[in-house]
Amino acid sequence: MKAMGLKYYRFSLSWPRIFPDGTVAGGVNQAGVNYYNNVINELMANGITPMVTLYHWDLPQALQDRYGGWVNEELVEHYHNYATFAFQTFGDRVKYWLTFNEPMVLCSLGYTSGEHAPGIHDPTSASGLSCGHTLLKAHARSWHTYNTTFRQLQGGKVGIALSQLWAEPRDPDLPAAADVSATDRAMQMINGWFAQPIFGDGDYPNVIKETVQKLKSQLTEVPEFTDEDKSLIHGSADFLGVNHYSSRITSDKPTDIQTQSVFESFEMTTAPEWPHGQSDWLFAVPWGLRRLLKYIKEHYGDPEVYITENGWSDGDVQPPVMEDTGRICYYMTYIDEVLKGKERHC
């Protein structure tokens, strides 16, 4: 990395590698702490600044077994203890922290569709919403602890890495602006679920609140923020980490609001001319990034932004081809759109 001239390196800590059962009472794995100290020290010795993600989806199994995972707000205290330990132990050298990586993906795929761990399938979205509720409270509490206890001494910043997609309506001229409304729902659900409470007004976007009320009308228990929660969450980040790869074309999809999730109220597709990466979901749409940055600026209070994930996948080619033109083109065009946004203020 030094030979390549890299100046920053983002990596994640593994919670169970530090606290094997997820709790302070269960004891610290000193070998894990030593490992991360060695990584951080070696980075700094080579002039590379570490950016550390505290949680990238590896919940200690003991906490999953004991509490059922992120649907249980008991995890707020345990996560806070883990984050505080990390600040105390590594914060003299780590100046950029991310509390969570892509909580929307974690909660929607882990607690709604069941595609990711812990594999909970809940088409009502109640479990996914409960997961997000717990994560937001854990994030905010940890940010406040850093702000009041560590910031003055350590001088670092704490943000969160959110999956941020750009969406365009398929047909903006449909009656009742159906595709425009569907695109707005998609942006609220995918981008705003976590960005709006932290960088907006402290509360969920309307599409989330409407889903919560629908579930409550069906006697499904879903937590809501108190005024105290909203105050704690609002403004609880020093920067927004944007994980962005691609864009989508969005159209309306009629649903039964009594039985189907808001995730099912829109349909997303791609354009045939968009270059396709090896990953089935990855299409190169560089102009979508600049539009996304403008949207963030206008909707979330113009926060400081770091692009924490972006990239291109390709498959194995025999014999190996070293020019890597697809990836070079992807990065050049995406970086160019960021430059345009900076020069033109988006």
Number of C-alpha atoms within 10 A of each C-alpha: 12 11 6 6 10 12 14 15 13 14 15 18 17 19 23 20 19 25 21 19 20 24 21 14 8 10 12 18 14 12 11 18 17 12 12 19 15 12 13 21 16 12 18 16 10 14 15 18 19 21 20 23 21 23 21 19 20 13 21 19 16 15 19 17 9 10 14 14 22 26 23 18 18 16 23 20 15 16 23 19 16 22 24 18 16 19 24 14 14 17 21 13 17 21 18 19 27 28 26 23 23 20 24 23 18 24 28 25 19 25 29 25 17 18 14 17 15 19 13 18 18 16 19 20 23 22 23 27 25 20 25 23 23 19 26 24 21 23 25 25 21 23 30 18 15 22 18 9 14 18 18 10 9 17 15 19 18 25 24 28 26 27 21 24 19 25 24 23 21 22 15 15 11 13 8 9 14 20 24 21 17 24 27 18 23 27 21 19 21 21 21 28 25 27 28 23 24 27 24 18 17 22 25 24 21 15 17 18 14 13 21 21 14 16 20 14 11 11 9 13 13 18 16 16 15 10 11 9 17 19 17 20 27 18 21 23 23 20 21 24 26 24 19 19 23 23 26 21 17 26 25 23 14 12 14 10 13 12 12 14 18 20 18 15 18 20 18 18 14 18 12 8 9 14 12 18 18 12 11 8 13 18 23 23 21 22 17 21 24 22 18 20 22 17 15 21 16 12 15 18 13 15 17 12 16 14 13 18 15 13 16 19 13 12 8 8 8 6 6 8 9 7 8 10 10 16 15 12 14 21 17 12 16 21 15 16 20 20 14 14 16 13 9 8 12 17
